[in-house]
């Protein structure tokens, strides 16, 4: 095991309660390992004359969204990907967005595509998402790909849920047979993560409960969780009294106030938990890494 852990062993389900601050579960080393794997796969593709390509579409001038696009473009360059980008004005209509998506769908040099969320309120993001070629849906959020996840059929996985599974596996947090409680039922995290961690795999196979803020006594569930995943998008909703002593806490939900990141998990939870993701640099790096893993897989499928 790497360092101290909240678990006695993989075989022993009893939690060990620590009086000290929880062990941190950073995402950066997880992402580094995934990027190393991707680099090898990119080299093989480039040897065949194929350059993996991630296309991005941004509508409007939201600073945070533009920042996310820049991060993805920088990472694409570092990995040897091409990264065509379409920036539509805030005044763009649904037809303009449809045209941009269709263009990338029809371009054989583009292997993956994403429409940066959110789009202006008058545009239908779900309709745009449904137009993306499912084979190029690197967010794993196309209805067909979510259906594949539900049915246990291989396909691109939603990036944040897949990144959380990778993070837990990397830090050797036992998941199989444990009770995982997810606070939040959103389509991008809570629901797909529940399906993912319930599947029969050594890094999953958990007893998963999804609870949400519409349940008056939601903390009754979180206090019994071996692994608690905060996915509500409500700043500070998880307080120390909501955490099982010695349990594992993963902060997946965040909200932004300007440039300030407001996580779901109060930092004082580290005084109760056995292991916890850091306020910054936890799930975020693994999400980006899984996005690029989806792109390189799409390029491999297209090449095959």
C-alpha positions in Angstrom: 0.0 0.0 0.0 1.2 3.6 -0.7 1.6 5.2 2.7 -1.0 5.0 5.4 -4.6 4.0 4.5 -8.0 4.2 5.9 -8.4 0.5 5.2 -6.9 -2.3 7.3 -6.5 -4.5 4.2 -8.2 -5.5 1.0 -9.7 -8.5 2.8 -10.6 -6.9 6.1 -13.7 -4.6 5.8 -13.2 -3.0 9.2 -12.3 0.7 9.0 -9.4 2.0 11.1 -10.1 5.4 12.7 -7.2 7.9 12.6 -6.8 10.7 15.0 -4.6 12.5 12.6 -5.4 14.4 9.4 -6.6 12.2 6.6 -4.3 10.8 3.9 -4.6 12.9 0.7 -5.6 11.3 -2.6 -4.2 13.7 -5.2 -5.2 13.3 -8.8 -1.9 14.5 -10.4 0.0 11.2 -10.1 -3.0 9.3 -11.5 -3.1 11.7 -14.5 0.6 11.4 -15.0 0.4 7.6 -15.3 -2.6 7.8 -17.7 -0.7 10.4 -19.9 2.3 8.2 -20.0 0.1 5.4 -21.3 -1.5 7.7 -23.8 1.9 8.9 -25.1 2.8 5.4 -26.0 -0.4 4.9 -27.8 -0.1 8.2 -29.7 3.4 7.2 -30.8 2.0 4.0 -32.4 -0.7 5.9 -34.1 1.7 8.5 -35.5 3.9 5.7 -36.8 0.9 4.8 -38.9 0.5 8.4 -40.1 -2.4 9.1 -37.8 -2.5 12.2 -35.5 -5.2 11.9 -32.8 -7.5 15.0 -32.9 -9.7 16.6 -30.3 -12.0 19.3 -31.7 -13.7 21.8 -29.3 -16.6 24.1 -29.7 -17.1 27.2 -27.5 -20.2 29.4 -27.7 -19.9 32.8 -26.1 -17.2 34.5 -24.0 -17.5 32.9 -20.6 -14.0 33.3 -19.0 -14.1 29.9 -17.1 -15.2 28.0 -20.2 -12.5 29.7 -22.3 -10.0 28.7 -19.7 -11.1 25.1 -19.8 -10.6 25.1 -23.6 -7.1 26.5 -23.2 -6.2 23.8 -20.7 -7.4 21.1 -23.1 -5.5 22.7 -26.0 -2.3 22.9 -24.0 -2.6 19.3 -23.0 -3.4 18.2 -26.5 -0.2 19.9 -27.8 1.9 18.2 -25.0 0.5 14.8 -26.0 1.0 15.3 -29.8 -2.7 15.7 -30.6 -4.2 18.2 -33.0 -6.8 20.4 -31.5 -9.1 22.3 -34.0 -11.3 24.8 -32.3 -14.5 26.6 -33.3 -15.4 29.7 -31.3 -19.0 30.9 -31.9 -20.2 34.3 -30.7 -22.7 34.6 -27.9 -25.2 35.6 -30.5 -24.9 32.3 -32.4 -28.1 30.4 -33.0 -28.9 26.7 -32.8 -28.3 26.3 -36.5 -24.8 27.7 -36.1 -24.0 25.2 -33.4 -25.4 22.4 -35.5 -23.3 23.4 -38.4 -20.1 23.3 -36.3 -20.9 19.9 -34.9 -21.8 18.5 -38.3 -18.6 19.8 -39.8 -16.5 17.9 -37.2 -18.7 14.8 -37.5 -17.9 14.7 -41.2 -14.2 15.3 -40.9 -12.3 12.0 -40.8 -9.2 13.7 -39.4 -11.2 14.6 -36.2 -11.5 11.6 -33.8 -13.1 13.3 -30.8 -15.3 16.3 -30.2 -16.8 18.2 -27.3 -19.1 21.2 -26.9 -18.0 23.2 -23.9 -20.7 23.4 -21.3 -22.5 25.7 -20.5 -23.8 27.2 -23.7 -26.0 30.3 -23.7 -29.4 29.5 -22.0 -31.4 30.0 -25.2 -29.5 27.2 -26.9 -30.5 23.5 -26.5 -27.3 21.8 -25.2 -28.9 18.4 -25.0 -30.0 18.6 -28.6 -26.5 19.6 -29.6 -25.0 16.7 -27.6 -27.3 14.3 -29.4 -26.0 15.4 -32.7 -22.4 14.5 -32.0 -21.3 11.3 -33.6 -21.3 8.8 -30.7 -17.9 7.5 -31.9 -16.5 11.0 -31.4 -18.2 11.7 -28.1 -15.2 12.0 -25.8 -17.2 13.2 -22.9 -19.1 9.9 -22.9 -22.4 11.8 -22.5 -24.2 11.0 -25.7 -27.4 9.1 -24.9 -26.2 6.1 -26.9 -23.0 6.0 -24.9 -24.8 6.4 -21.6 -27.0 3.5 -22.7 -23.8 1.4 -23.3 -22.7 2.2 -19.8 -26.0 1.1 -18.4 -25.9 -2.1 -20.4 -22.2 -2.8 -19.6 -21.2 -2.5 -23.2 -17.8 -1.0 -24.0 -17.7 2.6 -25.1 -16.4 6.0 -24.2 -17.0 6.6 -20.4 -18.0 9.9 -18.8 -14.7 11.4 -17.8 -15.2 12.4 -14.2 -16.8 9.1 -13.1 -14.1 7.1 -14.9 -11.4 9.4 -13.4 -12.8 8.7 -9.9 -12.6 5.0 -10.4 -9.0 5.4 -11.6 -8.1 7.6 -8.6 -9.4 5.1 -6.1 -7.6 2.2 -7.8 -4.4 4.1 -8.0 -4.4 5.0 -4.3 -5.3 1.3 -3.5 -8.7 2.2 -1.9 -10.7 -1.1 -1.9 -14.0 -0.6 -3.6 -15.3 -4.1 -4.3 -17.9 -5.1 -1.7 -17.8 -1.7 0.0 -20.6 0.7 0.5 -20.3 3.7 -1.7 -22.7 6.6 -1.2 -23.0 9.3 -3.8 -24.6 12.6 -2.8 -25.9 13.9 -6.1 -27.8 12.4 -9.0 -26.6 14.6 -11.9 -26.3 13.2 -15.4 -22.6 14.0 -15.6 -21.4 12.5 -12.3 -23.8 11.0 -9.8 -25.8 8.7 -12.1 -23.1 7.5 -14.4 -20.7 7.0 -11.4 -23.3 4.8 -9.7 -23.6 2.6 -12.8 -19.8 2.4 -13.2 -18.9 1.5 -9.6 -21.7 -1.2 -9.5 -20.3 -3.1 -12.4 -18.5 -6.4 -11.8 -14.8 -5.4 -11.9 -12.0 -5.5 -9.3 -11.9 -1.7 -9.2 -15.7 -1.5 -8.9 -18.3 -4.1 -7.7 -19.5 -1.9 -4.9 -22.9 -1.6 -3.1 -23.8 1.9 -4.4 -26.4 4.2 -2.9 -27.4 7.5 -4.7 -28.9 10.1 -2.5 -29.7 13.8 -3.1 -30.6 17.0 -1.4 -34.3 16.3 -1.9 -34.0 13.6 0.7 -34.4 15.3 4.1 -32.2 12.9 6.0 -29.5 12.4 3.3 -26.8 12.5 6.0 -28.2 9.2 7.4 -26.7 7.6 4.3 -23.5 9.5 4.1 -22.5 8.7 7.7 -22.5 5.0 7.0 -20.5 5.2 3.7 -17.1 3.4 3.4 -16.6 5.7 0.4 -18.5 9.0 0.2 -18.5 10.9 -3.1 -19.8 14.5 -3.0 -21.4 15.3 -6.3 -24.1 17.8 -5.4 -22.5 21.1 -6.6 -23.5 22.7 -3.3 -20.5 24.5 -1.7 -19.7 23.1 1.8 -22.6 20.7 1.9 -20.4 17.9 3.3 -19.4 18.8 6.9 -17.3 16.6 9.3 -20.5 15.3 11.0 -21.7 13.9 7.7 -18.6 11.6 7.3 -18.0 8.2 8.7 -14.9 8.3 10.9 -12.0 6.7 9.0 -14.0 6.7 5.7 -12.9 7.8 2.3 -14.2 11.1 0.9 -14.0 12.1 -2.7 -15.0 15.7 -3.7 -16.4 15.6 -7.1 -18.9 18.5 -7.0 -17.8 22.1 -7.2 -19.2 25.5 -8.0 -17.4 28.6 -9.1 -17.8 32.1 -7.8 -15.9 34.1 -10.4 -12.5 32.4 -10.4 -12.9 31.1 -6.9 -13.5 27.3 -6.6 -16.1 26.3 -4.0 -16.0 22.5 -3.4 -18.8 20.4 -1.9 -16.6 19.1 0.9 -15.6 21.3 3.8 -11.8 21.1 4.4 -12.4 20.1 8.1 -13.7 16.7 6.9 -10.0 15.8 6.7 -10.0 15.7 10.6 -12.6 12.8 10.4 -11.9 10.9 7.2 -9.2 8.4 6.8 -8.5 9.5 3.2 -9.7 12.4 1.2 -9.2 14.2 -2.1 -7.5 17.6 -1.8 -9.6 20.8 -2.3 -7.6 21.5 -5.5 -6.0 18.8 -7.7 -8.1 15.9 -6.8 -10.7 14.8 -9.3 -9.9 17.5 -11.8 -6.6 16.1 -13.2 -8.1 12.7 -13.6 -11.1 14.0 -15.5 -8.8 15.7 -18.1 -6.7 12.5 -18.4 -9.8 10.4 -19.1 -10.9 12.8 -21.7 -7.7 12.3 -23.7 -7.8 8.5 -23.1 -11.2 8.6 -24.8 -9.8 10.6 -27.7 -6.9 8.2 -28.3 -9.2 5.2 -28.1 -11.5 6.8 -30.7 -8.5 7.4 -32.9 -7.5 3.7 -32.5 -11.0 2.6 -33.4 -11.1 4.8 -36.5 -7.7 3.6 -37.6 -8.6 -0.1 -37.1 
